[in-house]
Amino acid sequence: MIIDSLRYWVEEMHVDGFRFDLASILSRDPSGQPLPNPPILLDIDTDPVLAGTKLIAEAWDAAGLYQVGSFVGDHWKEWNGKFRDDMRSFIKGDEGMVSKVASRFLASPDLYANDAQGPEQSINFVTCHDGFTLNDLVSYNVKHNEANLENNRDGTNDNRSWNCGVEGPTDDPAIEGLRNRQVKNFLATTLMALGVPMLLMGDEVRRTQQGNNNAYCQDNEISWFDWSLLDAHADVHRFTRHLIHLRTQLDIFQENVDLTLSEMLRFARIQWHGVTLYQPDWSDASHTLSFTGRGMGGRYFHIILNAYWKPLTFEIPPPPPVTSGWRRIVDTALAAPEDFCEREQAPILRAADDSVAGSLTYPVAARSIVMLVAERRVAKNINKHIDQQNMEN
């Protein structure tokens, strides 16, 4: 019945993909025991009618089976619940998260870096239809599900949220500014990371459910989309649009890059740093990380994550040879439109007058994220030449 239903939806209704809620239950036998090779999952995975459709598993179930990184089948992709949990904890300011976040940012090679899988195996998300919205994640310490008439017992208690100083809505500009920055931090990590990003509807305009993290039963203002938020949070909306556009332009994220995750990471030549170059702080007390890598088409990246509650000055590596220098694309601490700059207009980093000759530093505000990009001038000239030839042809 399951296979027939899926085939019908694909052949007759032209559905192009499925997300299976609590998919791990399909790996249990009739007595509830997990199977090493569940027949229904393998049948879905190998069915010729379903070939080419998107198969996404929520790789856990309500009885405690957790299969993130080990879900059966060659074509199944997974909601990466570890990305959600680790990013929430890190940006919130929890200790012991730096090494985990390093892995999550690179499509979780600790879970998925075998020879057959690409980075798209990991569906990266921070929020979804279950749980807090992104606005509520930075506005509430605990759930507020009283409207569900279950005495606030329903919904998860493991939210890893932080209200930034006040529970719920506030007129305090300092707290609102911090919340806005934290929202942008979550959006930036989700859309910069290797893997497939997934966003919850409304997070791009800070939609709220008033602290309700189990709002499936609410057909009212709690769960509706408030279109006035497009104006109220136009800066977050703009930031999200530009991040998505940037991601579509970067070669490392394009579908024609047919590399496994292991191959891609070897090519990227990731170099880890902390506040000081080549000295990452992996200790439990650390709240900072930066790294440098290269893309496929002559672009280089330097990303700085500062989840510490104080500003810090980070050393920046020299620009790669034959580039025009590091351009600051993203700085979540800056007000719009400086929080995101188009590559052509982004400011180029210059060494301070009183610095050691040739050395670069960048002051990173508390709880903020910075992305620098350097592009090879030769590659840009070649692209211009190709574009000109195409126009002539």
C-alpha positions as CSV (number, residue, x, y, z in Angstrom):
1,M,0.0,0.0,0.0
2,I,2.9,2.4,0.8
3,I,4.6,1.7,-2.5
4,D,1.4,1.9,-4.5
5,S,0.6,5.3,-2.8
6,L,4.0,6.7,-3.6
7,R,3.8,5.6,-7.2
8,Y,0.4,7.1,-7.6
9,W,1.5,10.4,-6.2
10,V,4.5,10.5,-8.6
11,E,2.8,9.2,-11.8
12,E,-0.6,10.7,-11.5
13,M,-0.1,13.8,-9.3
14,H,3.5,14.6,-10.4
15,V,4.8,14.9,-6.8
16,D,8.6,15.2,-7.1
17,G,9.6,14.3,-3.5
18,F,8.6,13.2,0.0
19,R,9.6,13.9,3.5
20,F,8.8,10.9,5.8
21,D,7.8,12.0,9.3
22,L,9.4,9.8,12.0
23,A,10.8,7.6,9.2
24,S,12.7,5.3,11.5
25,I,9.4,3.5,12.4
26,L,9.5,2.0,8.9
27,S,12.7,0.2,9.9
28,R,11.0,-1.7,12.7
29,D,9.5,-5.3,12.4
30,P,6.0,-6.1,13.5
31,S,7.1,-6.6,17.1
32,G,8.8,-3.2,17.1
33,Q,12.4,-4.3,16.9
34,P,14.8,-2.4,14.5
35,L,15.7,-4.4,11.3
36,P,19.3,-4.1,9.8
37,N,17.8,-4.1,6.3
38,P,14.2,-3.0,6.4
39,P,12.4,-4.3,3.3
40,I,10.0,-1.3,2.9
41,L,12.9,1.2,3.0
42,L,14.9,-0.8,0.5
43,D,11.9,-1.2,-1.8
44,I,11.3,2.6,-1.8
45,D,15.0,3.2,-2.4
46,T,15.2,0.9,-5.4
47,D,11.7,1.4,-7.0
48,P,12.1,2.5,-10.6
49,V,9.1,4.7,-10.6
50,L,10.4,6.6,-7.6
51,A,13.9,7.0,-9.1
52,G,14.8,10.6,-9.3
53,T,12.3,11.7,-6.6
54,K,13.5,13.4,-3.5
55,L,13.4,11.0,-0.5
56,I,14.0,12.7,2.8
57,A,13.8,10.9,6.1
58,E,13.2,12.4,9.6
59,A,15.6,9.7,10.8
60,W,14.2,9.1,14.2
61,D,10.8,8.0,15.7
62,A,8.7,8.5,18.8
63,A,10.0,5.4,20.6
64,G,13.6,6.6,20.7
65,L,15.2,5.2,17.6
66,Y,17.7,7.7,16.3
67,Q,19.3,7.0,12.9
68,V,20.8,10.3,11.8
69,G,23.9,9.2,9.8
70,S,22.9,5.6,9.5
71,F,19.5,5.6,7.7
72,V,19.3,2.6,5.3
73,G,19.3,3.2,1.5
74,D,21.5,4.9,-1.1
75,H,19.0,7.6,-2.2
76,W,17.6,8.7,1.2
77,K,18.7,12.1,2.5
78,E,18.3,12.9,6.2
79,W,17.0,15.8,8.3
80,N,20.2,16.5,10.2
81,G,18.9,16.8,13.8
82,K,22.5,17.2,15.0
83,F,22.9,20.3,12.9
84,R,19.9,21.8,14.5
85,D,20.9,20.9,18.1
86,D,24.6,21.8,17.8
87,M,24.0,25.1,16.0
88,R,21.4,26.1,18.5
89,S,23.7,25.3,21.4
90,F,26.7,27.1,19.9
91,I,25.0,30.3,19.0
92,K,23.2,30.3,22.3
93,G,26.6,30.3,24.0
94,D,26.8,26.8,25.4
95,E,30.3,25.3,26.1
96,G,31.9,22.3,24.4
97,M,30.3,23.0,21.0
98,V,33.2,24.3,18.8
99,S,34.4,21.0,17.4
100,K,30.8,19.9,16.7
101,V,30.0,23.1,14.9
102,A,33.1,22.6,12.7
103,S,31.7,19.3,11.6
104,R,28.2,20.6,11.1
105,F,29.5,23.5,8.9
106,L,31.1,21.0,6.6
107,A,28.0,18.8,6.0
108,S,28.8,16.6,9.0
109,P,31.7,14.4,7.8
110,D,31.6,12.6,11.1
111,L,28.2,11.3,9.9
112,Y,28.3,11.2,6.1
113,A,31.8,11.2,4.7
114,N,31.9,7.8,3.1
115,D,32.9,7.3,-0.5
116,A,29.4,7.2,-2.0
117,Q,27.7,10.2,-0.4
118,G,27.8,13.9,-1.4
119,P,27.2,16.9,0.9
120,E,23.5,16.8,-0.1
121,Q,23.1,13.8,2.3
122,S,22.7,16.4,5.1
123,I,19.5,18.5,5.2
124,N,20.6,21.3,7.4
125,F,18.0,23.2,9.5
126,V,17.6,25.0,12.7
127,T,13.8,25.3,12.8
128,C,11.0,23.3,11.2
129,H,7.2,23.0,11.6
130,D,7.7,21.3,15.0
131,G,9.1,23.5,17.7
132,F,10.0,27.1,18.1
133,T,10.1,29.5,15.1
134,L,13.4,31.3,14.7
135,N,12.1,34.4,16.3
136,D,10.8,32.5,19.3
137,L,14.1,30.6,19.6
138,V,15.8,33.9,20.5
139,S,12.8,35.3,22.4
140,Y,11.8,32.6,24.9
141,N,13.7,30.4,27.4
142,V,10.8,27.9,27.7
143,K,7.8,26.9,25.7
144,H,4.4,28.6,26.3
145,N,1.8,26.1,25.0
146,E,-1.1,27.1,27.4
147,A,-3.3,27.8,24.4
148,N,-3.2,24.1,23.4
149,L,-5.2,23.3,26.6
150,E,-2.7,20.6,27.7
151,N,-1.5,22.5,30.8
152,N,1.8,23.2,28.9
153,R,2.7,19.5,29.0
154,D,2.8,19.0,25.2
155,G,5.7,20.0,23.0
156,T,9.4,19.3,23.6
157,N,11.3,20.8,26.5
158,D,14.7,20.5,24.8
159,N,14.6,23.8,22.9
160,R,18.1,25.0,23.4
161,S,16.7,28.5,23.2
162,W,17.7,31.8,24.8
163,N,15.5,34.9,25.2
164,C,18.4,37.4,25.1
165,G,17.4,38.8,28.5
166,V,13.6,39.1,28.5
167,E,10.9,36.5,28.1
168,G,8.8,37.3,25.1
169,P,8.2,40.6,23.3
170,T,10.1,43.7,24.4
171,D,10.5,47.3,23.5
172,D,14.1,47.3,24.7
173,P,16.2,48.3,21.7
174,A,19.3,46.6,23.0
175,I,17.6,43.2,23.4
176,E,15.8,43.6,20.0
177,G,19.1,44.4,18.4
178,L,20.7,41.3,19.9
179,R,17.7,39.1,18.8
180,N,17.9,40.4,15.3
181,R,21.6,39.6,15.2
182,Q,21.1,36.1,16.6
183,V,18.4,35.5,13.9
184,K,20.9,36.5,11.2
185,N,23.5,34.3,12.8
186,F,21.2,31.3,12.5
187,L,20.3,32.2,8.9
188,A,23.9,32.7,8.0
189,T,25.1,29.4,9.4
190,T,22.3,27.5,7.7
191,L,22.8,29.1,4.3
192,M,26.7,29.1,4.4
193,A,27.1,25.5,5.5
194,L,27.7,22.6,3.1
195,G,24.7,20.5,2.7
196,V,21.1,21.3,1.7
197,P,19.6,24.3,3.6
198,M,16.1,24.1,4.8
199,L,14.2,27.2,6.2
200,L,10.9,27.4,8.0
201,M,8.3,29.6,6.4
202,G,8.3,33.0,8.1
203,D,11.7,32.8,9.7
204,E,12.9,35.3,7.1
205,V,10.6,37.9,8.7
206,R,10.8,36.7,12.3
207,R,7.3,35.1,12.4
208,T,6.3,34.3,16.0
209,Q,4.0,31.7,17.5
210,Q,4.1,33.6,20.9
211,G,6.3,30.9,22.4
212,N,4.1,28.0,21.3
213,N,6.4,25.1,20.2
214,N,3.5,22.7,19.3
215,A,1.1,24.9,17.3
216,Y,-0.3,22.2,15.0
217,C,-3.7,22.5,16.6
218,Q,-3.9,26.3,16.3
219,D,-5.7,27.7,13.2
220,N,-5.5,31.3,14.3
221,E,-3.0,34.1,14.7
222,I,-0.6,31.8,16.5
223,S,0.0,29.7,13.3
224,W,-0.9,32.1,10.5
225,F,1.5,34.2,8.5
226,D,1.4,37.9,9.4
227,W,2.2,39.8,6.2
228,S,2.9,43.0,8.0
229,L,6.1,41.4,9.2
230,L,7.5,42.0,5.7
231,D,7.7,45.7,6.5
232,A,8.4,45.3,10.3
233,H,11.5,43.1,9.6
234,A,12.5,44.1,6.1
235,D,16.2,44.0,7.1
236,V,16.0,40.3,8.0
237,H,14.0,39.6,4.8
238,R,16.7,41.4,2.7
239,F,19.5,39.6,4.5
240,T,17.9,36.2,3.8
241,R,17.3,37.0,0.1
242,H,20.8,38.1,-0.5
243,L,22.2,35.0,1.3
244,I,20.1,32.7,-0.9
245,H,21.3,34.6,-4.0
246,L,24.9,34.4,-3.0
247,R,24.6,30.6,-2.4
248,T,23.1,30.1,-5.9
249,Q,26.1,31.9,-7.4
250,L,28.9,30.0,-5.5
251,D,30.2,27.1,-7.5
252,I,30.7,24.9,-4.5
253,F,27.0,24.6,-4.0
254,Q,25.9,24.0,-7.6
255,E,24.4,20.7,-8.6
256,N,26.9,20.1,-11.5
257,V,29.7,19.7,-8.9
258,D,29.7,16.0,-8.8
259,L,32.0,15.2,-5.9
260,T,31.5,13.1,-2.8
261,L,31.8,15.0,0.5
262,S,35.2,13.5,1.2
263,E,36.5,14.6,-2.3
264,M,35.0,18.1,-1.8
265,L,36.6,18.6,1.6
266,R,40.0,17.4,0.3
267,F,39.8,20.0,-2.5
268,A,38.6,22.8,-0.2
269,R,41.8,22.4,1.9
270,I,40.2,23.8,5.0
271,Q,42.5,25.6,7.4
272,W,41.2,26.1,11.0
273,H,41.9,29.2,13.0
274,G,40.9,30.8,16.3
275,V,41.4,34.4,17.2
276,T,45.0,33.7,16.2
277,L,45.8,32.3,12.8
278,Y,46.3,28.5,12.6
279,Q,45.6,28.2,16.4
280,P,42.0,27.0,16.7
281,D,40.7,26.7,20.2
282,W,38.9,23.3,20.5
283,S,38.6,23.5,24.3
284,D,35.2,23.2,26.0
285,A,35.4,26.8,27.1
286,S,35.9,28.1,23.6
287,H,33.1,30.1,21.8
288,T,35.1,31.1,18.6
289,L,36.1,29.5,15.4
290,S,37.3,30.6,12.0
291,F,38.4,28.8,8.9
292,T,39.6,29.3,5.4
293,G,38.8,27.2,2.3
294,R,38.7,27.4,-1.5
295,G,35.8,26.8,-3.9
296,M,35.9,25.2,-7.4
297,G,36.1,28.3,-9.5
298,G,38.9,30.4,-8.1
299,R,37.0,31.7,-5.0
300,Y,38.3,31.5,-1.5
301,F,36.3,31.9,1.8
302,H,37.2,33.0,5.3
303,I,34.4,32.6,7.8
304,I,34.5,33.8,11.4
305,L,32.1,32.6,14.1
306,N,32.1,34.5,17.4
307,A,29.6,33.2,19.9
308,Y,31.4,34.9,22.7
309,W,29.6,37.6,24.6
310,K,32.5,40.1,24.0
311,P,33.9,41.6,20.8
312,L,37.2,40.0,19.7
313,T,39.8,41.0,17.1
314,F,40.6,38.1,14.7
315,E,43.7,37.7,12.7
316,I,43.0,37.3,8.9
317,P,45.2,35.2,6.6
318,P,46.9,37.1,3.7
319,P,44.7,37.1,0.6
320,P,45.4,34.2,-1.7
321,P,47.7,35.0,-4.6
322,V,46.2,36.5,-7.8
323,T,43.1,37.8,-6.0
324,S,41.9,41.3,-5.5
325,G,41.9,40.8,-1.7
326,W,39.4,39.8,1.0
327,R,36.0,41.4,0.6
328,R,33.7,41.6,3.5
329,I,30.4,40.1,2.3
330,V,28.6,39.4,5.6
331,D,28.9,40.9,9.1
332,T,25.8,40.1,11.1
333,A,26.6,42.8,13.7
334,L,26.3,45.6,11.1
335,A,23.0,47.3,10.3
336,A,21.5,46.9,6.9
337,P,22.6,47.3,4.2
338,E,26.2,46.8,5.5
339,D,25.2,43.4,7.1
340,F,25.3,42.0,3.6
341,C,27.2,43.5,0.7
342,E,27.2,42.3,-2.9
343,R,30.6,41.0,-4.0
344,E,31.3,43.8,-6.4
345,Q,30.5,46.5,-3.8
346,A,31.9,44.8,-0.7
347,P,34.7,46.7,1.0
348,I,38.2,45.2,0.7
349,L,40.1,44.6,3.9
350,R,43.2,46.8,4.4
351,A,45.9,46.5,7.0
352,A,45.7,49.1,9.7
353,D,48.4,51.8,9.6
354,D,49.8,50.7,13.0
355,S,49.8,47.0,12.2
356,V,52.8,44.8,11.3
357,A,53.5,45.1,7.6
358,G,51.1,43.1,5.6
359,S,49.1,41.7,8.5
360,L,45.3,41.8,8.5
361,T,42.9,41.8,11.4
362,Y,39.1,42.2,11.7
363,P,37.2,43.4,14.8
364,V,34.3,40.9,15.3
365,A,31.4,42.1,17.5
366,A,30.1,39.9,20.3
367,R,27.8,37.1,19.1
368,S,28.2,37.7,15.3
369,I,29.4,36.0,12.1
370,V,31.6,37.4,9.4
371,M,32.2,36.0,5.9
372,L,35.0,37.2,3.6
373,V,35.4,36.2,-0.1
374,A,38.5,36.6,-2.3
375,E,38.2,35.9,-6.1
376,R,41.0,35.2,-8.5
377,R,41.4,38.0,-11.0
378,V,42.5,35.6,-13.7
379,A,39.3,33.6,-13.3
380,K,37.1,36.7,-13.5
381,N,38.9,37.8,-16.7
382,I,38.4,34.4,-18.2
383,N,34.7,34.5,-17.4
384,K,34.4,38.0,-18.9
385,H,36.1,36.7,-22.1
386,I,33.7,33.7,-22.3
387,D,30.7,36.0,-21.8
388,Q,31.9,38.3,-24.5
389,Q,32.4,35.3,-26.9
390,N,28.9,34.0,-26.1
391,M,27.4,37.4,-26.9
392,E,29.4,37.6,-30.2
393,N,28.2,34.1,-31.1
